[in-house]
Amino acid sequence: MKKIAILRCLDTSAACAGTGCLRAFNEKSEGFKGYAGQEVQLAAMWTCNGCGDNKLANQEGIEKKIARMVKNNISAVHVSHCTCKKNAAGEEIRCPVIIDICRKLEVAGVAVIDGTHGQKATGERLKLS
Ligand code: SF4
């Protein structure tokens, strides 16, 4: 059985119970539509370790989380749209901290997929260039 995970924004998680992500996963819709007809287990739901005033003390814990993805045979991590923020020009861009985590996941052999729920969740491999 394929095992996947969700990665989301710590800041947003203060007011988010993850219902949109879990609904879409259970329905195999939106960012998870590519799993239709497949047996898939949601094996982890994790956050970044924060930034600014919400930066957690244990920043090196991110490396442990990435190692857990590998150890637990997670084949793909879906990155929630809450990790996209508006810049000064009002454009939505993926948080650079998340991009760095995504690059490390790819180096570790874990695929990074764009989105969980919502219209912008493509369910395709995230472009990290
Ligand atoms: S580092 Fe990015 S994803 Fe993490 S809490 Fe800050 S804004 Fe959210």
Boltz pocket constraint, residues with backbone or C-beta under 6 A from the ligand:
constraints:
  - pocket:
      binder: B
      contacts: [[A, 8], [A, 9], [A, 10], [A, 11], [A, 12], [A, 48], [A, 49], [A, 50], [A, 51], [A, 52], [A, 54], [A, 82], [A, 83], [A, 85], [A, 95], [A, 96], [A, 97], [A, 98]]
      max_distance: 6.0
